Amino acid sequence: MDENKESFSFENPEYRKTYWHTCSHVMAQAVKRLWPEVKLAIGPAIEEGWYYDLYAPFAFTPEHMEKIEAEMRKICKEKLKLERFELPRKEALELMKEEPFKVELIQDLPEGVPISFYRQGEFTDLCAGPHLSSTGYIKPNGIKLLTCNASYWRGDSNRESLQRIYGIAFPKKEQLEEYLQKKEEAKRRDHRKLGRELNLFAFRDEAPGMPFFLPNGMVLRNCILEYWREVHKRYGYVEISTPQIMRRTLWETSGHWDHYKENMYTTVIDDEEYAIKPMNCPGSILVYSLEPHSYKDLPLRYAELGLVHRYELSGALHGLFRVRCFTQDDAHLLIAPEQIRDEVVRITQLYQEIYGKFGLPYRVELATMPEDHIGTKEDWDVATGALADAVSSIGVEYKINEGDGAFYGPKLDFYIEDCLGRFWQCGTIQLDYQLPGRFDLEYTAADGSKKCPVMIHRTCLGSVERFIGVITEHFAGAFPIWLSPVQVEVMDITNRSEDYARKVLQVLQDAGIRAEADLRNEKIGYKIREAQGKKIPYMLVLGDREAEEGNVSVRTRSGGDIGKMALEAFVAKVVQQNRDRTLEEV
C-alpha cells in the first residue's frame, strides 16, 4: 500500500484497518521474539484496533503485555519492510509446520486458491493482507495493548482454549491519549456498574444471562414502553402477544430450524418437540392467518413486545448488551408490494421521532444477501432496491453492508450514536418475500384474485434490555427527568419540618410525580450528597422558613441551587417536563 497518497490517511477506514492489521503482525512478531514457544492462531483488524489469538503455556499478565509493547516499539523503529509472497500448498504447509493453527487454515483452503504470506524481517505470517509497506509507518508512541481475554479456536468451545490480546494504535500520541480517556469514561459509565449502584437490574448465577429488573429498573423500563406504545398507536400499529413456546414444525416451516436451531432452546411436551421462540415473526404470521384479508385491510401493522430466548455462549454474555432472554420491540407488517416504499418511509420517520426523543443521532446501513439465504436472486434484487429507494426518497443516507442481510431478506440497520461517539445497532427494517409464501399467506386483491403479501420485520429499540443498557451509559445514569426512577427527593433540615416535608411529598405524589422523602436524622449535606449519588434530578430542602412560607428550596443533581419556588410552581414545572418528555437539563 502506498502511504504517500493523500487518500490513505488515518481518517480513511480502509487505511485505518490496514494500519491496525499491520499492528497485529507486529504484535505477533514481538510475541514470537520474546516467547518462541507460543503458537499463533489469527490476528485480524477489528472496528477499533486489532486482536491476536495465541496459544501459550502460560497466562499473559500485565507484565507480559508491557514487554510485548516495548518489543513492538523496537520493531516499528527497525522499519522492517513487509513483503507479500505466495507458495504452493505443499511448500506453504512446510513453511508453517511449527504453527498447527496455521497448518489447519491452509488445509481448509480450497484447491487453487492462492496461499499468500507476509514477511517482515525474521517473521512470516499466513495472511491475505493488505498491509503497510513498512513497520516504520507505525508510530511507536501511539501503541497500546488493552486487554487479554480467553477465547476458543474458531469460536468452538470444544476446541483449544486460546488467549486473545487486544490492542489499539494511532499515528499520534495525542489521539491515543484521547482514546484512552474515552475508554476510562466508558468504564465510569459502564451500565453494569450503574445498574448495581442505582438498583436498576441484577444478574444471578441461577439464571445466567437472564436479567432481573429491580423496582427502579422497572420504572425506567415502563416509562420507555409507555412512550413506545403511545407513539406506535399514533402510527397505526395494533399490539398483539404470541406464545413463547411453539411446535418444532412451525420453526421448520419458517426456516428458523434449519438456519438458527443452534441458538434455540427446545423442550418436549406430550412426546413432541417444541422450541422457545428466538423470534416473534412466526407468531405474527399465525395471527394474520386466523381470518381472511383483502387489499382494504392492508397494511396490517402488528406490534409485539415479545420475550425471546437465544442461546449465547457464556463467554459472550455481557450485562444487558448480550443476554439469553430479552424483549424485542417487534413489529411485523403485512403489506401489498406497491405499499413497500410508503411503509419503509413511514417506519424511518417513526425511528427518527423515537431516537430524537432520547437525543440519539443515527446512521443507516443496507445489508444485502448473505451466502446462507432462501429465495431467488431476483427476489432479493427487487427487495434490496425497494429498501434503497425508500430511504433515499426522504434524504436518508446509507452505506452498503455486503452479505449481512437476514437469511430471508435484505435489511436496513439503524445504528444510534451515544455521547462517546460509539454506535449501537438497534433498529432494523427487514423486507421479506419468503416467509409469507412459506406459510401460504394471501389477501384478496382489488380484481378478486388471491395474492401473497410482503412482510416487513422491524424493530426500533431492538432489545429493550440492550437499549436500556445503551441509554444508561449514554446518560451515565443521570436520566432525563421523564425517565428517572425517582424524580424528586424531599428532605428536611431538622425534624421540626418533618410534617411539612410529608405534606410536600403527598402533593408531589398526588400530581403523579415520582417522589421520595429522606427524613432520617442526618445532616442535610449528607442527605444531599446521597441523593446526588443516586442521580435524582431534583432535591427539595425544607427547613423552618420553607414550612412557614409554604414554599420549597430546589437543588439539582448537578449541584445547582435554583433557589426558592412556590410549591405549586415547582409541581407545574415537573408535570410539564414529564408531559413533554423533555431532554433539557433540570
NUZAGU-437135 format. One line per 3 residues: number of its first residue (from 1); their letters; for each residue x, y, z of C-alpha. Coordinates in steps of 0.2 Angstrom, whole numbers. Last residue first. Layout:
residues N
NUM> A> X:Y:Z ~ ...
//
This chain:
residues 586
586> VEE> -166:101:175 ~ -156:98:160 ~ -167:98:144
583> LTR> -171:81:137 ~ -190:84:139 ~ -203:71:140
580> DRN> -216:85:136 ~ -228:78:149 ~ -215:74:161
577> QQV> -207:91:159 ~ -224:99:161 ~ -228:89:177
574> VKA> -211:95:184 ~ -214:113:181 ~ -232:113:187
571> VFA> -226:104:204 ~ -212:118:206 ~ -225:132:203
568> ELA> -237:124:215 ~ -224:123:228 ~ -219:141:227
565> MKG> -200:142:222 ~ -185:145:232 ~ -167:144:225
562> IDG> -161:135:209 ~ -146:129:218 ~ -136:119:205
559> GSR> -126:104:212 ~ -128:93:196 ~ -142:83:205
556> TRV> -152:99:206 ~ -157:110:221 ~ -174:117:225
553> SVN> -179:127:241 ~ -198:124:243 ~ -213:136:248
550> GEE> -226:136:261 ~ -219:152:269 ~ -218:145:287
547> AER> -213:127:281 ~ -200:135:270 ~ -193:145:284
544> DGL> -192:131:296 ~ -182:120:284 ~ -186:110:268
541> VLM> -173:106:255 ~ -181:99:239 ~ -169:89:229
538> YPI> -172:87:210 ~ -165:76:197 ~ -160:61:207
535> KKG> -143:54:202 ~ -142:42:216 ~ -126:49:221
532> QAE> -134:66:220 ~ -147:60:233 ~ -133:54:244
529> RIK> -124:70:243 ~ -139:80:248 ~ -143:69:263
526> YGI> -125:71:269 ~ -126:90:267 ~ -143:90:277
523> KEN> -135:82:292 ~ -144:65:297 ~ -159:61:307
520> RLD> -168:52:293 ~ -182:61:284 ~ -177:57:266
517> AEA> -193:58:256 ~ -197:50:240 ~ -205:57:224
514> RIG> -211:50:207 ~ -223:64:202 ~ -241:59:198
511> ADQ> -248:75:205 ~ -254:66:220 ~ -236:60:223
508> LVQ> -230:78:223 ~ -243:84:235 ~ -240:69:246
505> LVK> -222:73:247 ~ -225:91:251 ~ -236:86:266
502> RAY> -223:74:272 ~ -210:88:271 ~ -221:99:281
499> DES> -223:87:295 ~ -204:84:295 ~ -200:102:297
496> RNT> -196:102:316 ~ -186:86:312 ~ -172:96:306
493> IDM> -166:100:288 ~ -180:90:280 ~ -178:81:263
490> VEV> -189:78:248 ~ -181:69:234 ~ -189:72:217
487> QVP> -188:62:201 ~ -185:44:207 ~ -185:31:193
484> SLW> -179:45:181 ~ -186:43:163 ~ -196:59:162
481> IPF> -182:68:172 ~ -169:64:159 ~ -158:50:165
478> AGA> -142:53:175 ~ -136:35:174 ~ -121:40:164
475> FHE> -134:47:151 ~ -126:37:137 ~ -121:23:148
472> TIV> -139:20:155 ~ -145:24:137 ~ -136:9:130
469> GIF> -140:-3:144 ~ -158:2:142 ~ -157:-1:124
466> REV> -150:-18:127 ~ -164:-23:138 ~ -177:-17:126
463> SGL> -169:-27:113 ~ -170:-19:96 ~ -176:-1:100
460> CTR> -184:1:83 ~ -188:-16:77 ~ -195:-21:60
457> HIM> -200:-36:50 ~ -209:-31:34 ~ -219:-45:26
454> VPC> -225:-45:8 ~ -242:-51:4 ~ -247:-66:-7
451> KKS> -261:-63:-19 ~ -278:-70:-22 ~ -288:-63:-37
448> GDA> -304:-53:-34 ~ -298:-38:-45 ~ -295:-27:-30
445> ATY> -284:-40:-22 ~ -289:-54:-10 ~ -276:-57:3
442> ELD> -264:-72:5 ~ -252:-81:17 ~ -247:-98:11
439> FRG> -235:-100:26 ~ -219:-102:15 ~ -226:-88:4
436> PLQ> -227:-76:19 ~ -210:-81:25 ~ -201:-78:8
433> YDL> -204:-60:2 ~ -196:-52:17 ~ -190:-34:19
430> QIT> -181:-31:35 ~ -181:-14:44 ~ -169:-13:59
427> GCQ> -167:-3:74 ~ -154:-6:87 ~ -136:-7:81
424> WFR> -125:3:93 ~ -113:16:88 ~ -100:24:100
421> GLC> -96:43:99 ~ -95:45:117 ~ -112:53:119
418> DEI> -120:39:110 ~ -123:35:92 ~ -138:25:86
415> YFD> -135:12:72 ~ -150:9:61 ~ -149:-7:50
412> LKP> -159:-8:34 ~ -162:-26:29 ~ -161:-38:15
409> GYF> -172:-54:15 ~ -175:-72:22 ~ -157:-77:28
406> AGD> -156:-60:36 ~ -144:-47:27 ~ -126:-46:31
403> GEN> -119:-50:13 ~ -112:-33:9 ~ -115:-19:21
400> IKY> -119:-4:9 ~ -119:13:16 ~ -134:24:20
397> EVG> -140:42:18 ~ -158:47:22 ~ -165:60:10
394> ISS> -183:55:11 ~ -183:46:-6 ~ -166:38:-2
391> VAD> -174:29:12 ~ -187:21:0 ~ -176:18:-15
388> ALA> -163:8:-5 ~ -177:-3:3 ~ -185:-6:-14
385> GTA> -169:-10:-22 ~ -164:-23:-9 ~ -182:-31:-11
382> VDW> -181:-32:-30 ~ -163:-39:-30 ~ -168:-51:-17
379> DEK> -182:-58:-27 ~ -171:-59:-42 ~ -158:-68:-33
376> TGI> -171:-81:-28 ~ -177:-86:-11 ~ -168:-93:5
373> HDE> -151:-87:11 ~ -135:-93:18 ~ -122:-84:7
370> PMT> -129:-67:13 ~ -140:-55:3 ~ -138:-37:7
367> ALE> -137:-26:22 ~ -141:-8:19 ~ -133:3:33
364> VRY> -141:18:42 ~ -133:31:54 ~ -141:38:70
361> PLG> -142:53:81 ~ -148:50:99 ~ -157:63:109
358> FKG> -169:51:118 ~ -184:59:110 ~ -174:60:94
355> YIE> -172:42:93 ~ -191:40:94 ~ -195:53:81
352> QYL> -182:47:68 ~ -187:29:71 ~ -205:33:66
349> QTI> -199:43:51 ~ -190:28:45 ~ -205:17:48
346> RVV> -216:29:37 ~ -203:29:23 ~ -202:10:24
343> EDR> -221:10:23 ~ -223:21:8 ~ -210:12:-2
340> IQE> -217:-5:2 ~ -235:-1:-2 ~ -235:-7:-20
337> PAI> -230:-25:-14 ~ -246:-26:-3 ~ -242:-26:15
334> LLH> -241:-37:30 ~ -231:-28:44 ~ -222:-36:58
331> ADD> -217:-26:73 ~ -205:-30:86 ~ -200:-21:102
328> QTF> -189:-36:106 ~ -189:-42:125 ~ -174:-51:130
325> CRV> -168:-68:136 ~ -150:-75:134 ~ -141:-59:136
322> RFL> -128:-48:127 ~ -129:-30:130 ~ -138:-31:146
319> GHL> -123:-36:155 ~ -111:-45:143 ~ -113:-63:139
316> AGS> -101:-69:126 ~ -91:-81:137 ~ -107:-90:142
313> LEY> -110:-94:124 ~ -127:-87:119 ~ -143:-97:117
310> RHV> -157:-86:112 ~ -174:-83:121 ~ -187:-71:116
307> LGL> -199:-60:126 ~ -211:-51:114 ~ -216:-33:115
304> EAY> -227:-35:99 ~ -233:-23:86 ~ -244:-29:71
301> RLP> -246:-17:57 ~ -258:-23:44 ~ -256:-13:28
298> LDK> -268:-18:21 ~ -285:-22:26 ~ -293:-15:10
295> YSH> -282:-27:0 ~ -292:-41:7 ~ -290:-52:22
292> PEL> -296:-69:28 ~ -295:-74:46 ~ -283:-83:58
289> SYV> -269:-82:46 ~ -263:-65:51 ~ -261:-71:69
286> LIS> -251:-86:63 ~ -239:-74:54 ~ -237:-63:69
283> GPC> -232:-79:79 ~ -220:-84:65 ~ -211:-66:67
280> NMP> -208:-66:86 ~ -190:-73:86 ~ -180:-84:97
277> KIA> -196:-93:102 ~ -195:-107:115 ~ -195:-123:104
274> YEE> -206:-138:104 ~ -203:-157:101 ~ -217:-169:104
271> DDI> -218:-183:117 ~ -233:-173:126 ~ -221:-158:128
268> VTT> -203:-159:124 ~ -191:-144:125 ~ -180:-134:114
265> YMN> -169:-118:117 ~ -163:-111:101 ~ -146:-104:96
262> EKY> -141:-120:87 ~ -158:-120:79 ~ -155:-105:68
259> HDW> -154:-109:49 ~ -163:-126:48 ~ -175:-123:62
256> HGS> -178:-105:58 ~ -184:-109:41 ~ -202:-103:44
253> TEW> -209:-121:40 ~ -196:-129:51 ~ -200:-117:65
250> LTR> -218:-121:65 ~ -215:-139:64 ~ -205:-138:80
247> RMI> -221:-133:89 ~ -222:-117:99 ~ -217:-110:116
244> QPT> -217:-91:119 ~ -235:-89:114 ~ -240:-73:104
241> SIE> -245:-55:111 ~ -253:-42:100 ~ -252:-23:99
238> VYG> -260:-13:84 ~ -250:-1:75 ~ -257:15:66
235> YRK> -243:27:69 ~ -251:36:83 ~ -253:19:92
232> HVE> -234:16:89 ~ -231:33:98 ~ -241:29:113
229> RWY> -235:11:115 ~ -216:16:114 ~ -219:30:126
226> ELI> -227:18:139 ~ -213:6:135 ~ -199:19:139
223> CNR> -208:24:155 ~ -211:5:160 ~ -192:1:158
220> LVM> -187:16:169 ~ -200:11:182 ~ -195:-7:181
217> GNP> -177:-3:183 ~ -181:6:199 ~ -191:-9:206
214> LFF> -177:-21:201 ~ -176:-30:184 ~ -168:-47:184
211> PMG> -158:-51:169 ~ -156:-68:161 ~ -138:-71:155
208> PAE> -135:-84:168 ~ -151:-89:178 ~ -147:-96:195
205> DRF> -130:-87:194 ~ -140:-71:197 ~ -140:-55:187
202> AFL> -146:-38:193 ~ -156:-23:187 ~ -159:-5:191
199> NLE> -154:-3:209 ~ -144:13:205 ~ -127:7:211
196> RGL> -130:-10:203 ~ -136:-5:186 ~ -123:9:187
193> KRH> -109:-4:187 ~ -117:-15:174 ~ -121:0:164
190> DRR> -102:5:162 ~ -102:24:163 ~ -86:26:173
187> KAE> -79:12:162 ~ -84:22:146 ~ -75:37:154
184> EKK> -59:27:155 ~ -61:21:137 ~ -64:39:132
181> QLY> -48:45:141 ~ -39:30:132 ~ -45:37:115
178> EEL> -39:54:119 ~ -22:48:124 ~ -21:38:109
175> QEK> -25:53:98 ~ -12:63:107 ~ 1:50:104
172> KPF> -1:52:85 ~ -2:39:71 ~ -14:29:82
169> AIG> -13:11:89 ~ -25:-1:98 ~ -23:-18:105
166> YIR> -32:-33:110 ~ -24:-50:116 ~ -34:-65:114
163> QLS> -28:-81:124 ~ -33:-98:117 ~ -43:-113:123
160> ERN> -42:-127:110 ~ -58:-134:103 ~ -74:-140:111
157> SDG> -79:-122:115 ~ -79:-118:96 ~ -75:-100:92
154> RWY> -63:-104:78 ~ -50:-109:92 ~ -58:-103:108
151> SAN> -56:-87:118 ~ -50:-81:135 ~ -46:-62:137
148> CTL> -31:-51:137 ~ -34:-32:137 ~ -28:-16:131
145> LKI> -11:-16:122 ~ -6:2:117 ~ 3:9:103
142> GNP> 4:28:98 ~ 22:30:105 ~ 29:18:92
139> KIY> 21:27:77 ~ 18:13:63 ~ 24:19:46
136> GTS> 41:11:51 ~ 33:-6:51 ~ 35:-5:32
133> SLH> 24:-7:16 ~ 8:-6:26 ~ -3:-21:25
130> PGA> -16:-29:14 ~ -17:-43:18 ~ -21:-61:13
127> CLD> -11:-68:28 ~ 0:-83:33 ~ 13:-75:44
124> TFE> 32:-73:42 ~ 44:-66:55 ~ 63:-64:53
121> GQR> 62:-47:45 ~ 44:-44:39 ~ 37:-57:28
118> YFS> 18:-58:23 ~ 11:-74:16 ~ -1:-79:2
115> IPV> -9:-96:-2 ~ -18:-93:-19 ~ -34:-103:-20
112> GEP> -32:-117:-32 ~ -39:-131:-21 ~ -50:-124:-7
109> LDQ> -42:-118:9 ~ -45:-129:24 ~ -28:-137:24
106> ILE> -20:-119:25 ~ -31:-115:40 ~ -26:-131:49
103> VKF> -7:-128:46 ~ -9:-110:53 ~ -17:-117:69
100> PEE> -3:-130:70 ~ 12:-117:68 ~ 28:-127:68
97> KML> 24:-134:50 ~ 21:-117:44 ~ 34:-116:30
94> ELA> 31:-135:26 ~ 12:-132:24 ~ 15:-117:12
91> EKR> 28:-128:2 ~ 15:-141:0 ~ 1:-129:-4
88> PLE> 10:-119:-17 ~ 18:-103:-11 ~ 13:-84:-12
85> FRE> 23:-69:-7 ~ 20:-52:1 ~ 34:-42:8
82> LKL> 33:-30:23 ~ 49:-20:25 ~ 56:-18:43
79> KEK> 57:0:49 ~ 68:-6:64 ~ 59:8:74
76> CIK> 42:-1:72 ~ 50:-17:78 ~ 58:-9:93
73> RME> 40:-1:98 ~ 33:-19:96 ~ 46:-25:108
70> AEI> 41:-12:121 ~ 23:-16:119 ~ 26:-35:121
67> KEM> 36:-32:137 ~ 22:-22:144 ~ 9:-35:140
64> HEP> 19:-48:149 ~ 19:-38:164 ~ 1:-35:163
61> TFA> -1:-54:163 ~ -2:-67:149 ~ -6:-84:156
58> FPA> 7:-98:152 ~ 9:-112:140 ~ 4:-101:126
55> YLD> -9:-102:112 ~ -12:-85:104 ~ -27:-76:97
52> YYW> -22:-59:90 ~ -33:-44:92 ~ -35:-27:82
49> GEE> -39:-9:84 ~ -57:-2:85 ~ -68:-10:72
46> IAP> -57:-25:70 ~ -41:-29:62 ~ -37:-48:62
43> GIA> -25:-59:71 ~ -27:-77:69 ~ -19:-93:78
40> LKV> -1:-91:83 ~ 8:-103:94 ~ 19:-98:108
37> EPW> 36:-107:110 ~ 46:-93:103 ~ 42:-82:118
34> LRK> 50:-65:117 ~ 53:-65:98 ~ 37:-74:95
31> VAQ> 27:-61:105 ~ 35:-47:96 ~ 32:-54:79
28> AMV> 13:-57:84 ~ 12:-39:89 ~ 20:-33:73
25> HSC> 8:-44:64 ~ -7:-36:73 ~ 0:-19:70
22> THW> -1:-22:51 ~ -19:-26:53 ~ -21:-10:63
19> YTK> -14:1:49 ~ -23:-9:36 ~ -40:-5:45
16> RYE> -35:13:47 ~ -31:14:28 ~ -48:6:24
13> PNE> -57:17:36 ~ -49:33:29 ~ -47:46:43
10> FSF> -30:38:46 ~ -25:45:29 ~ -23:34:13
7> SEK> -32:46:1 ~ -17:58:2 ~ -6:46:-6
4> NED> 11:43:2 ~ 5:28:11 ~ 7:17:-5
1> M> 0:0:0
//
